[in-house]
Amino acid sequence: MKMLSAVLFLLFIMAGTTHAASVVPNEAQMPGTQPHEIGEFDKAEQCSFCHGNYNKAVEPQHNWQGSMMSHAARDPVFWATMAVAEQDFNGSGDVCLRCHTSGGWTAGRSVPTDGSAMLERDKNGIECDTCHRMTNPDKSEYQGVQNSPFIAKTGTEGHYGSGQYVMWPKVSKLGPYADAVTKHPSLQSKFHRSPDFCGTCHDVSNPVTGDLAHNNGAQVPLAAGTYSGILGSKVETKAAFNNPPYKYGVVERTYSEYKASAWPTYKVTDYGKLPLNLRQGVVKKVYDQAQFAGKGGNYEDGTVRTFTCQTCHLPPTVGQASTTVHNEPKTRYDLPLHDLTGGNYWMPQAIQWLDSQVPSKLRLGSGLTPEQITSMNEGITRAKATLNSAAAMKAAKSTLVVTNLTGHKLISGYPEGRRMWLNFKWYNSSGVLIREDGKYGDMQVTIDGQTKTIRTLLDLKGTNTRIYEANGAMTQEWAKQLLLLGQPATRPLSFDRVTGAVDFTLGDLAKMKAGSTHETFHFILNNTVVKDNRIPPYGFKYDEAKKRNALPVPATQFNNPGPGGTYIYMDTVPLSPPNGAATAVISLMYQPTSWEYIQFLHLANDRTSSFLRDEGKNMLDAWLNTGMAEPYVMTSTTWNSSLR
């Protein structure tokens, strides 16, 4: 045991020079089906023989191909972020790879942990078999492959998060229908209509800080005895093996945000009982689409439909799931449209730009076909439509109310570099602009010794600037721990957004007073959230959110309900019109990837990795050449001085 700890300690302290572990450290391992325990996934191209090329409006292949699920292994933010993570904790890339290229991970190609062993066949990211071989880890339905000590359960509770999937080892494909007519064996799976299914990848927890950091990277630290806290100790002693993923290492909590809301048990048939201000946008859209089945909102087979992840992100449509050339498929009136759309309208542009370079700068999956590009561009249109239906705004004389119409926080998903904010343009009675709050515009910065003009949100700290975001950070106590574990005191934690100079280091944080924190984009080292003012979903319960480490930060926001209470699903913003303001245009802006994050990914990459050294630079170039992820107007409203 002492020898093992010494070896892993050496791996850790060499993190600044190697950037690729040939053995996954115990701190990065998690339960579920492990590499080499099942056969290779079928290629998505093979599935398209039946599930594509017959009706682009409804077929699974075309719509999936336009989603970020399909391009998860091409995603340059993923590669650039993993490059920094590998520097920070050697071997942590395995945590990233298990979700972004699940077929390659289960086939054992996640070592070396920088992704350099991935093959061209792994390019499709979250592909057909990722979903259609997945079983419920609680063992309540099918017995997927999970061998001790890699059991993705705590007591009777399945682990839904961090890619702790449990895979079906046989050739059968799993899906929601009992009467599917297929050329391959198929089985009905209730799990595929459950939001727990989506939670597999859409709650992301960091097992490294979960086990090693003094607070377990959580709002509520773990109970003694449910984690090790010792580098290199056995996997079965680690936090990830003794706790459900939501209890440690906060990164993303989209699924937990949903689980803490009223939506999991709210029947679609009860739509008319919702508060009036919720009966619009995406809520109304999915209710209307659920009527296709002719069951008042329930599934065609009579199963009660609640507002699940699938209700919005695989919305029901009318059509056939496969071509009639190979079988005689039924026309479904609740066919899940494999839309899988979130709000990232920009990343497909970045992927296409990188692939257009000679040679292609995509790390994996180069040579996009015209059909793929068409699918991606249609996905961009769908993403913008999703954003347009996610929120509502209403102005009064002295306040503005922003209403969350989604099933999770507004905004949700990967937090680093993602933000939403309010833009106010105030005009006098002659229509002259007299002030703009939340302005996005040009800024002169230094990049690699050259002065360039970039575009960003200009006043990040202004009195009238309201940005909705979740900001990760490191604590002073954790910084001291990291120094003792061999991390360099010179490791940059942040950079000046204009000059690019290092403005804070790990050593600086370690020297601060106890209880201090510093915001960073160090995905794998952050162990606390210092700001989370994203708007809660409808019926967001304090107790469940606390249990899942998903409380707002500070927790006193949104009517401060406290234990036993429920947060409101709206943000009421006091208005501060300038003197002489007669009217205003108020816009809710969304940006998937900010300048500050792009700059960090470029500068934090120390370029000593032979495989990932250029990923930060490639990401920067793609951002600069595709509109700099120009923010999108989700919704807007007007104000005038005569409002009551």
Beta strands, then each sheet from edge to edge (+ up, - down):
strand 1: 134-135
strand 2: 153-154
strand 3: 157-158
strand 4: 166-167
strand 5: 173-175
strand 6: 186-188
strand 7: 204-205
strand 8: 250-252
strand 9: 316-319
strand 10: 332-336
strand 11: 391-395
strand 12: 399-404
strand 13: 419-427
strand 14: 433-437
strand 15: 440-447
strand 16: 450-457
strand 17: 467-468
strand 18: 470-475
strand 19: 492-495
strand 20: 502-505
strand 21: 517-519
strand 22: 528-532
strand 23: 570-574
strand 24: 583-591
strand 25: 632-640
sheet 1: 1+ 4-
sheet 2: 2+ 3-
sheet 3: 5+ 6+
sheet 4: 7+ 8-
sheet 5: 9+ 10-
sheet 6: 11+ 12- 23+
sheet 7: 14+ 13- 17+
sheet 8: 14+ 13- 24+ 25-
sheet 9: 15+ 16-
sheet 10: 21+ 18- 22+
sheet 11: 19+ 20-
end
